[in-house]
Structure formats: C-alpha cells, structure tokens
C-alpha cells in the first residue's frame, strides 16, 4: 500500500512528532511505501512570511503545487493527515480529494473546536468556544498564537473552509483517546461511522539501558514540552519546598523561566531533549514520572513508555487522563495539588478506575487496526 503522511511540525518537539516517526517506521517495516510531506513552523521567521502564511490558511498555491506533484508521481492509496496548521491548511484536503485519495485525519489535539488547540486559557481549562459553538470568541481573547490578528485570520479561514465543505471531505477521524473522540462527536456532530478509537503505540523498549550519570541515585522526572498547560510550574513549586531532586527534560517557551529556577534551587535539573536512548535511561531509572497536565491532554506518549517500563506515574485526574489508565502504578492527583504527601506515601492513592489492556499499546495491535481503518474508508 502507498501511504501519504501529511504533517505540519510545531515549534517545539512533542508526542505527536514521536508518534509520527514511529508510525512511518512501522509502516515501512511492514513493506508499505510511505511518502512524508512535512512543513515546519520553525520556518516562519519574518513578518512577510507570517502574512503569506495567514493568507495561505484560505488557499495556498504553493501547497497545491507541491502536493499535486507528489500525488501525481507517488499515486498514494491513502492520505493520513496529522496537524496541518498553519503552513499546510485545509487546502490539502481539497487537493487530495481532487485526485480521489481517501482522507484520514488523526486528531492529536482540539484545534477544530478550539483555535488554541488545548482548551486552556489563563491557567485553567476553557471551553467557551465549543460550549457556544462559536470560534469567534477566541478572537476577543487572542487565542491563536496569543494574537487577536492571527486569531481573526485563523477563525475566518476555518469558517471559510467549513462553508465550502473542506472538512466534510475527511473520510475518517482517528482518536487516541475515547474522551477526545466523544468531545469531537459532541461538538462537531461527527457520526459514529466517521470516528475510530486507536490509542498510540510504543515499540518494545530494550532492557539494556544504562543508568544516567551526574545526578543523584533517587530522582523524579518530568519529560515533555515546557508550556503552562503542562502544569510544570506548579510541579516546580512543590519540589522547591521538598528538596528532592526533579529532573526536567524538554523545551518550550517556559525554558528560560525554568532555567532561572534551576539556578536558585540545585535540586531541580533542566536538561534538553537528547537522543531517544538517553531520554529512556532517565525514564527507566527515575523513582517516578510526573505528568501534571492542567489541560485535557489527549494521551501522552511518555505515559505509555513509563507503563511499559512499569514505573510509578503521577497523573492529573482530569476528565480525559483518568479514562486512560493502563497501569496499576498510575496514581491520580488533582491539578495544582500538593504532591509531597503522595511522594512520602502519607496518602493512600485512589486506584478504583479500571485498567485498560496493554495489548492495545503494542505495534502489532496498532498496525492491524490501522490496516483495517485504511481498508474501510
């Protein structure tokens, strides 16, 4: 089978990047031909580029030309979309449909119901746009890229493509989380035949991973983007009071702020993303992993890796993450809750939520389900 993967890379690396890279390897390993059409938001550096990108949200002749050439040469059987904003846009749906290529949209966030994509504003979950079925609200708050002007362009382009039927061209939506699936079905009126639930997968992790050097033997770990909705700042507050070692691995707009905290508090260590083997070494030997997200995070890849390594995991008990329990070592905490009693085992965790089968997280299961989805669009 010939598969066209389409993805607009974000400014900062995250779980979606890891999943797509693993997906391409999985498909190629099983004999499929894959063409990867990728654009990067890192390329938007000047004012004129921003203007061109804003106009391209409505229609991009460059994307039309480039994608058409690839389709004519490669003749894909399926187009598997991931994030398309802002450089690719909904233009790509129309191009694929012009050449009668079935379209699958993999949903990794809440972009089609929230211009900010994370249902998060001013330090808390915000559901104004989906609740009112109106993205115009986001313009008032400047949600898209923290800019009212950018929000105007995004919302106008969204409603333009909705009016001309671009989103109706999508044959199937894949959701890594049942909560996210139900959220879209409720707020976008998607029919049951249009959606399918398929959690992410993780490849088998080697047991021959050496312990990281240069840090205390006992440490806790945060691994992810350094953004407010991830709850990293509240996690730092707790560790500043405790004195226990917290290793933070990631990148994002809060990097400088966190670096300053590391200068003041020597028990907090900030490390950049490194090669996969090095990152997994920190995960394997940590006392526990923290995923303190304040938003409805879809399904963190690092959580699934920690599950496979049988690590203790502290996870926020929000409406989404509490439905994605794959390990009895998952301990749920409230957003912004004091974590010290949990670390010191002074509070007995509530483990009543059902545990899902780890079989659904294997590459074999994922590949089998993906082939079924590809064959039924």
N, C-alpha and C positions, 0 to 999 in steps of 0.2 A: 504494500500500500504506500502511496505517496502522500505525505502529510506536510502541510504548510503551517509552521508555527509563527504566530504574529505577536510581537511584544514591544511595548514602549517602556524602556528601562527607566527606573526612578533615579533621583539624585543620589539616594543612599541605598546601599545594598540591603536586602531583606529576605524574608522567607520565600517570596514569590520568585525571586531570582534563583534561589537554591532549588525550588521545585521544578522550574522550567529546565534548568540544566540537567537535573536528574531525569526528567521526562524525556528529553531528547536522547540521552544516553540509553535509556530503557528501550525506546522505540528502535533506535539504530541497532542495538544489541540483538533485537529480535527480527532483524532483517528488513526493516522498513526504511524507505528513503525519506529523509527529512530535510526540508529547506527552512532555515531560520531567518525570518525577516524581522530585524530588530532596529529600533531607533533609540537614542539615549537622550534623556532630558538634560544631561550634562553638557550637551552641545549648544544649549540655548544660553548664550553669554552676553549678547549685545541687545540694545533697545530695538534695533531693526529686526533682529531675529525674533524677538518677543512679539512684535507687530505681525510678522509673517506667520508665526505660529497661531496667533489669535484668529487671523483671517482663515487660516487653514483648518480651524475647527469646523467651519462650514463646508469648505471644499478645498482639498489640497491637490493641485495639478501635479505636483512633484510625486506625491504618494501614488496618485493614479497612474502616472507613467512608470514608476519603478515597480509597483506591484503588478501591473499589467504585463510588463516584460517577463517577470519571474513566472507568472501564471502561464503565459504562452510557452515558455521554454520548459517548465517543470511539469505542467499539466497535473496539478495535485488532485487527489481524490477527496480531500477534506481540508478545510481551513480551521485550525484550532487557535482561537483568539485568547489573549490574556489582556493585560492593561493596554489600552490604545491611546491614552491621553498623556500629553497634549499633541504630540507630533504626528501620530497616525490618524486618529479620529475615526468617526463613523463613516468617513469616505470609503474606508477599506471594506466595509460590509457590502456596499453597493458595487464595488469593483468585483468582489468575489461572486456576488450574485449574477453579475453581468455575464460571467463565464460559467454559470451554473454549478458553482462549487458549494457544497453544503457547509454551513457555518455553525461552529460550536463556540460558545462564549464561556470561558472558565471564569468564575466570579471569585475574586480574592479579597474584595472589599465592598463598600456600599456606595460606590461612585454614582450609580444610576438612580439612586434615591437621595444622595447627599453629595453636593459638589466637593465637599472637603474629603469625602470618601470614608470617614471614620466615625461619623455620628458623634462628634466630640467638639465641644466649644467651651472656652472659659473654665477649663478644669473639670468638666463633667459631661456626661452623655447628653447629647442634644438631638432631639427627634422632631424638631419643628417642621422641617420640610416634608418628610414622609407623613407626619401626622396630619398636615394640612394639604397634602398632595400638591404642593406648590414650591418649586425650587426658587421662585423669586425672592423668598425670604432670605436666602443666602446672600443676595446682593446687598441687602441692608447691613449685614454683619461682615461682608467682605470675606466670605469663607474660602473661596477658591484662591489658593496661593496667598492668603492674607491680603487680598486686594479687591476693592469694590469694582474697579475697572475690569480686572481679569474675570471676576465673577459675572459681570454683565455679558462678556463675550462667551463664557462657558454656558451660562444659562440660555442665552439667545440661540447658541448653536445646538444645544440639547433640544430645545423646543422646535427648532427648525427641522432637525433630523427626525424628531418624533412626528412632525406634521407630514413630512414626505415619506414616512414609513421605513426609515433606515433600520430601526430597532426591530421591526416586525420581520426583517429578513433573517434574523437569527433563528436557526432551526432548533437548537438545544442549548440549555444552560447547565453547566456542571457546578455544583456547590460542594465545597469540602466540609460544610457544617450544616446540619439539619436546621439549626436556628436561623442561619443566614438564608437558607432556602425558603423557609416559611416566611421570613421577613420580606423577601422579594415577592413571593407569591401574594402576600397580603397587600403590599404597597405598589406593585406593578401589575397586579392582576394576571400573573402568569398562570397558565393552565398546567395541570399535573403532567400532561404528556410532553410539556416543554422543558421540564426540570428533571434532574437526576442528582442523587446524593452520592458523592465519591470522596472519601477522605484522602488526604495526602498519603504518600508512602515514604518510607525511608529504607535505603539499602542496608544490608546487614553490616554492622559495624565490627571491625576487627577487634579481637581481644588483646592483640599485641600492640598496645598503645602505652608508651612510657609516661611516667609522671612528669608534669611540668616542673621546671626548676625556677628558683628565685622567689618563691612565695612560701608562706607557712604551710605546714602539712595539712592543717584544718582551715578550710576557707569555704565561703559560699559564693555562688555565681549568678551574675545577670548577663545574659547573652542576647543582644538584639539592638534594634535601632534606638538612638538616643533622642527620643521625642517625648513631649509632655504626656500624650495619651498612654504611653507605655508604663507610667507610674514610677519611673526611675528616680525622680526627685524625692518622692516620699520614702522610697526604699533607702536612699542615702541618709535621710533624716534618722531613720531607725538605727542604721549601722553606726552613725556618728555617736549615738548615745551608748551603744553597746560595747564598742571597741573590738568587736570580732571582725575578721578580715572578709571583705567583699571584693571580689574580682569582677570588674565591669569590662565586657568586651563588646565593642560596637562603634558606630559612627552616626553622626546626625547633628542637627542644629544646637543641641544642648552640650556638645562636646567640650567647648571652652568653659562653660559653667561647671561642668563635672570635673574638668581638669583642675580648676581652682580649688574645688573641694578636696581633691586628692592632695593638693599642696598643703592644706591645713590639717587633714586627717590621714595619717600614714597607714591606717588600717583599710583604706579604700584605694584600690589599684585599678587604674584605667589602662586598658590595652586595646590596640587597634585590631580590626579583623585581620586574620592571618590565613595560612593555608588550612584546609579542612582538617587535616590530621592534627595540627597543633590545637585548633579550637576544640576538637573532640577530646583531646587529652585533658584540657581544663574541665570539660563536662564530665568525663569519666571519673575523675578523682575529687570532685567537689563534694562537700558534705551535703549540700542540697542546692537545687536550682530554684531561682525566683522568677516568676512571670507575673508581676504585679499590675497588669494592664487595667486601666480605668475604662477602656472602651470595649465594645463588643468584638474583641479580636476573633477573627474567623477560625483559624486553627494553627497555632504557632508550630512551625517545623521543629524548633528546638525542643518543644514539649515531647514530640514524637521520638526524637533522638534520645531524650532523657528516659522515656518509657522503655525503650529498647535496652538501655544500659541499666535499667532497674534502679534509677536514682530517686531519692525523695524530692518531691516537687511541690513548691508552694505556689498555688494558682488562685487568681482572683475569682471569687464566686459570683461573677456577673451572669446575666441571663444566658449568655452563649457558652462561656467556658465551662460552666457547671454541667452542661449537657455532653461534654466531650471528655469523659473520664475513661482513660484506657489503662489505668494502673491503680492498685490499692494504696500505693505510696503517694498518691496525689492528695494534698492537704489544701482545703479551700480556706481562704482568708478574705475578709471584707476589704473593699478598696480603702486605702489610707489607714488600715488597722495597724495597731502596734504589734509588731511581729515578734518582739522579744519573748513573750510567754510561750509562743509556739516553738521557737528555737530551743528554749530551755525546757520544753516538754511539760510546762505547767498547765497547759490547756489541752484537753483531750479533743482531737480533731473529729469533726462530724464526717463519717465515711458512709453515709446512707445512700448516696447517689449510686446508681447502677454502673457497673464496669462494662465497657464495650469490648468486643473481641479484638485482640491484637492482630488476628489474621487479616483483618481489613486494612492493615497498615503495611502489608508486605508488597513487594514489587510484583510478585506473581498474581496476587489478587487484583492489584491496580491495573496491570496490563490486560488481564482477562476482561475486566469490566470496561476498560477503555475501548478494547476491540469491539465489544458488544455495542457500546454507545456509537462508535464510528460507523458501525454497520446498520444502525437503526435511526438515522437522521433523515 
